[in-house]
Amino acid sequence: MVIIIIVLQAIYFFADFSSESNSEALSQQKIETFQAQIDSIKLARAEADSLKIYPFNPNYITDFKGYTLGMSVEEIDKLHQFRDEDRWINSAKDFQKVTGVSDSLLASISPYFKFPDWVIEAEKKKSKVKAIASTPISDLNKAEAEELQKVNGIGEVLANRIVNYRTKIGGFRSEIQLKDIYGLNYETREKLRQQFQVFKDEEFGLININKAKILDLVDVPYIKYELAREIIDYRQLHEKISSFEELSKIETFPSDKIDRIQLYLSLN
């Protein structure tokens, strides 16, 4: 027995068991590699199973497309019936009104709606018109400087300039006279006109250019004494002024202001 024990101990101390350890390490490495492959396959399958939505025109949703989007058969039929009547959906709101889809479904698919550019522009114009229509209009001839400053682009200086000019000419007869305000550009002028207009509550007296005297014409804000005299001379030379455009033949006449001058004159 003693000899057997000694032999076994010698085998234990001198035998090489490294190959067995290497075999176990190699086996563990294979398992880890295999698990990584399984995880990769699962990830790829999950991506394949998920629904990818690309931008689309909701007017052309097919039965299959509607089903994949989560629409019911009834909702899809409503859409097709609407389109069979040769009518068009132009917004997400229209889509929900026609199909009756839930708010949650609309929220998930409407970001992918793609309408033609002209439809988008038309909707923007429609919204702008509605916004303008809902804005109360005030009398430009009664507006205080503080009220005018509420318009984007009009500060204290411009507001006071408008009020002072209005006082100088005895009140605006038309919004086109805003052209005469120094520093008031076209865009700001249009914004102002959306909120303030000249109310035609009173009849403005017109001066008959074919009977007026020099002092009568001088009452027109745009006509000074020298120009008034030239107009009278021209009228006498030609016996009558037949049209306002005819006044442009007078060398010093401000043709660029003819649209405002006509607010004060008549031909008869």
Stockholm file with secondary structure:
# STOCKHOLM 1.0

chainA/1-268         MVIIIIVLQAIYFFADFSSESNSEALSQQKIETFQAQIDSIKLARAEADSLKIYPFNPNYITDFKGYTLGMSVEEIDKLHQFRDEDRWINSAKDFQKVTGVSDSLLASISPYFKFPDWVIEAEKKKSKVKAIASTPISDLNKAEAEELQKVNGIGEVLANRIVNYRTKIGGFRSEIQLKDIYGLNYETREKLRQQFQVFKDEEFGLININKAKILDLVDVPYIKYELAREIIDYRQLHEKISSFEELSKIETFPSDKIDRIQLYLSLN
#=GR chainA/1-268 SS CHHHHHHHHHHHHHSCCHHHHHHHHHHHHHHHHHHHHHHHHHHHHHHHHSCCCCCBCGGGCCHHHHHHHTCCHHHHHHHHHHHHTTCCCCSHHHHHHHHCCCHHHHHHHGGGBCCCHHHHHHHHHHHHHHHHHTSCCEETTTCCHHHHTTSTTCCHHHHHHHHHHHHHTTSCSSGGGGGGSTTCCHHHHHHHHHHEECCCCSCCCCEETTTCCHHHHHTSTTCCHHHHHHHHHHHHHHSCCCCGGGGGGSTTCCGGGHHHHTTTEECC
#=GC SS_cons         CHHHHHHHHHHHHHSCCHHHHHHHHHHHHHHHHHHHHHHHHHHHHHHHHSCCCCCBCGGGCCHHHHHHHTCCHHHHHHHHHHHHTTCCCCSHHHHHHHHCCCHHHHHHHGGGBCCCHHHHHHHHHHHHHHHHHTSCCEETTTCCHHHHTTSTTCCHHHHHHHHHHHHHTTSCSSGGGGGGSTTCCHHHHHHHHHHEECCCCSCCCCEETTTCCHHHHHTSTTCCHHHHHHHHHHHHHHSCCCCGGGGGGSTTCCGGGHHHHTTTEECC
//
